[in-house]
Structures are given as C-alpha cells and as structure tokens.
Amino acid sequence: MRPTPRARGSGTVLLILATLIFVLFAWPLDAGLTARFGLNLSIGGVTPQVQLPDLVLPARLTITLFAVLAALLGGWQLLRGFRQASLALGVVILLFVLAFLTWATAGKSLNLTGMLQSSLLRAIPIVLGALSGILCERSGVINIAIEGMMLSGAFIGAFIGSAAHNSWVGMLAAILLGALLAAVHAVLSIKYKVDQIISGTVINIFAAGATSFLSSRILQEHQELNNPAIFPPIPIPGLAQVPLIGPVFFANTIIVYMTLALIVIIHVMLFYTRWGLRTRAVGEHPRAADTLGINVFRVRYINVILGGMVAGLGGAYFTLGSVGPFDELMTAGRGFIGLAAMIFGKWTPFGAFGSSLIFGFADSLQTKLQILGTPIPSEFLLMAPYLATILAVAGLVGRAVPPAADGQPYEREGEVRPRPRRKAATADPDPQPEQNS
C-alpha cells in the first residue's frame, strides 16, 4: 500500500522523535550508568505479600533500544503506513517518556510503584472534572464552570468538615454546593438561553472571588475552621497485597474508590440504559428526541445538576481527600484540564480516565524529577501537566467529534415567537396555512 502524504509526514515526525531520544538521552550518558526502579510500596501499613526485586536497567543501552524501536515504527509509517497511525504515535510518545525517565534516573533510584500511585491520585480530580463534563455535554450543555464548582467544593468541604468535625458531612456539603451552582448554570443556559460559555465564565469568576474573600476573612482568622480531617486510606483485604498494582489501586481513600466506581457506573448508564439513550439523543438531535416524547429540558437539567455534583466531589478531593486545609485557587486549573481530558477521551468515561492518567503522570513526573535533581529548571517542570494538555487538545481536537447539539440552546416549536400579523388592508385574500419547519 502506497503511503499518503499525511502518512509520510507523520512518519517523518516519528523518525525525528526517535532521533531526539538517542541524541538527547542516550548520547550524553556514560556506558556504565544504570537506572534502578523500585517495584514495592507500603501504604497504610500494608505491604505486598510478594516482594518484587528492583528493576535495574543499563541506562544508555535501554534508551538506545527505545530509539531503535521508535525509528522502526517511523520507518514503517514512512514507507508503508499504519492503519492506526495515532496508535503508532502514542507508542512513540510513550517510548520518548520512558527514555526521558530512564535518563533522569541514570545513576539514581526511583520507586516506580510510588510514581504510578502518585499519578493516579493526581489524576482523580481531573477524572471527576472530565466525568462532570461528559454528563453535561452528552446532553448538549457546555459546562466550563467545572473549575469554579470544584473550587467552591474544596472550600465548603474544608469549612463544613472542620465545623462539623466530620469529613463525610463536608463531602456532602461539597456535592450539594456543586449541584447548586450547576442548577444556576442550567437555569441560565436552558431556560433563559444565556450563552453557555458566558454563564460558565461568570460562575468561575464568582467562585474564585468568593472563595478568596471568605478564605481571607474567615479561614485565616479562625484556623480551626480550616483544619478538616482527611479521609484515611482503606486497603482492600487481599487485593492491596497484590504486587505492583495492589498499592496503586486498592489502598486508597474513599473518594478514589468512588471515582473508580463512577467511571463504570456512568459508562453503563450512558451506553446500556434508557436514561443514557435519552441523554445521547438529546445531545445529538434534541428536536427528534422531543418528537418521540422525551422531555429535552428535564434531561438537560438532570444531567447538568448531576455533573455539578460530580464536580463538587472533585473539589472535596482537594481538601478532604488530599491536603486538608483550603488554599486560595488550589484547584490550579484542574477543571479545565478535565475538559481537555474529556475531549481527549472522546466524551467517553473510560477514554477520559485514560487521558486523565496521562495528565496525572505528567503532574507526578515534574515532582519526581525535582526530587531526583535533574538539571531542568523547576519552572519548566511545573509546565509539564499544562503542556501535556495543550499537546493533547491540539493533536486530537480536530478528530474528536462532540455531540451534534453541544452548546446549542433548544426551543420547542410552540415557544417560537409568532410572526406579526398583517394589517387587514394588505392581507392576502387567500392566505396559505403556515407550515412548521
């Protein structure tokens, strides 16, 4: 099969990445350096029953093999072309990241299991933000207010959790506040047909200003109201002792487990239930759904409010599930990154989860590299999660197709403003009945 110009272009890109892997990471290293990766991790006093030996790799040889494999993929893409070119690109990018990680660990040691567990924890708020966006946009409502809902949830979760001395009450308050803000967004967008981007921006600005003001006026003066109890890790008996994956997935807090459960629940509800069929119908063709008797407005209200509840849970994770005290603007754009993960995952829960793990890994990577003392300036390391967001959206936004009615307000035919009547003197003597479009 003769490769297309696009295939030749992507093949050239893959060959350039292969060259960069060798020149940047393999060439500068000494031949005798090794990279040590730890595979064991104890969380909450739980230690895997089987202790795996550390993975010790010759750094320069390993990176060279990564470069050769990337070059082979690039050459095949250039000469023959892959049917799944995006998959080949993903593999080469993964090889580039692994080569970079091996270069950074050369002559040092890094706990790989700990990094994977950190990547999952840092991905949790992004996953919840993406799930919130999926619930809203699958029904045809754009919700960029997820950032504000998460920030408000983080504040109220810390405040109520501290005042009530109960983290569960704080988490419930965060979920309810997220639902309240989502209801405001739904009323503005669905009933009053305000531009959905403007409505979401207003909520984001309001949340940022209100939480900063209340934090400086209340939480800083009354420290006891900003000291909530953090949910402890709950190891699952048996599963937490599984080597490598046990400490990563089965020794976490209740919010992490709730997030993993929500991924499965929302996927099943969207694609295997009547509610999901109606939601997708409303998001794709609301007028056809209305013709079949589906209440478009009610479906959109329900989905937007459910999305707000999920975003509020994501906000509670920042305080009750992570650091505890609230800090101004502590969400740091994770709501917007969640929207990017939603697009990257093509509006599916499992796709959003996978893309969120990429962003979580980029966030965890910059922390680990600072600990390893790499010669990269810290400012560039802090850019890693946001750079990954830009690259993901810029590379896939043209191929990811949103719901057809996403962001479009819906008007029933009976609600359309009637045309003004003609005067009797100029009336048509034989008027034809108007037909609804």
Steps between C-alpha positions, in 0.01 A plus 500: 500500500640834395520745792303821483668841543356514850653160581838617369475812712414309818775248424748785477382625838552156652853482360576844645377383841717188473802716421427727795475198732852394407662844479347652812488201734734219386798687357588712809498202744798294604485136399528370856205686653194306609144608580338333802119486527339379822190284461383475863298748704339489845188713560310521827718230652409253224791329328465275195537134589741443211794740488619562145868566437597846379514546125859593410560605138814609313393857430676570172422162343135516604451848356675393179257210465211742548642720224543203264144383560366852440707521179358169376146622557580827327661324203203267457262793517709688243526208255177305543275689740309368802125472496498631857752782467388660826583177685852500356540862604381415850753216528787725390397771746492234774850390398613862513363537854658171614832605351479833678418327828790257457735791425385687810547189719843407360734448796208545743195314627128563453205315649294424191201369697495817708502709186210304350304540823575874502390525137165340585443730797584810298269380222195457727379865493563509125292184455214648704516822299491299176205289620315818592560635152384174340170505690435858393618494141344165415167677559603804293610748770856632511622541857827686538397590856645170625806687628284732710287213629810306605651804670177569687475134599854505636421807713165387638631148559784630716276753680205272575724202567693701759190655659319166525815301584383251239655450158189325367288806576756719328498279191120508489506880527745519208277279286191708581677829427616362166140405424382851596749674271415255223130580545579870454694421185216277376234767557706765321590271211181301453216727611637844421726378216800702615818423309633191678862612486411834658290332769783264591754782504283702738481207742877450482567867577244500780646184657857630484406835655265362764732225623800736514300761692352252747836329545673825593213620720405178677747217459814702566354654815346174624750227426284241672250537213767405247631180652277215382575135556630325190348174384750224589610234251285187510697198376279232347590168663669263260514738206724755673770233541522431126847602378530820295129567434377438855645816660402704194129415472393325820649703785335840453246731659124475460492782241740307275280192522191712430671644192593157363143384562356809329701423186332162468155621609489795259625283214229242561231764544598688186524206265281224648196669656193688381619812683829489310323453167281802570800705611693423183191564286451841661865584444499392138156601372275663761213571260476137397514398866222748580291355218531157662367634829828558683499810721816670372506765773460251784775275365736795473417629847560158654830446321640844577414467869650151513813641335513771766482238775792311346697825473424576866636158594814585302535819704463308826791280392740797510438555870332199662673242284844656466657789691229602747503880536360718223731733309400772256470382138628157604328323208759665271305447178423131555142561390619627163744211469203272570325649197811431293501141628133473402582610143810279489285206616233577237221557751517147644565417869776246440663720236493792742653282772787394275573855388479623861768250595727659240451843656540353848824334393630830361414671829666227704802498272590861569496431876717188472749673272545778754579236763750330268674834444491505121668799332167622360378833648209456742290748302507266199411204718196683636386551140483123437128432570387812313732428207356149481152654492589730211662221299209263556229746401698644209570153365159339537238773516460489125419127506287488815140567397280652774124438527329672208283727717771581753470862611183569301196626695177321418163659432181308456293584198217634716741735676620671183387861495204532256531713192325838505161499329448698184259788491154432358553738208804313380392154600520224246145419384589132482760440772676169503533323834846527645692180536729446788854447400 
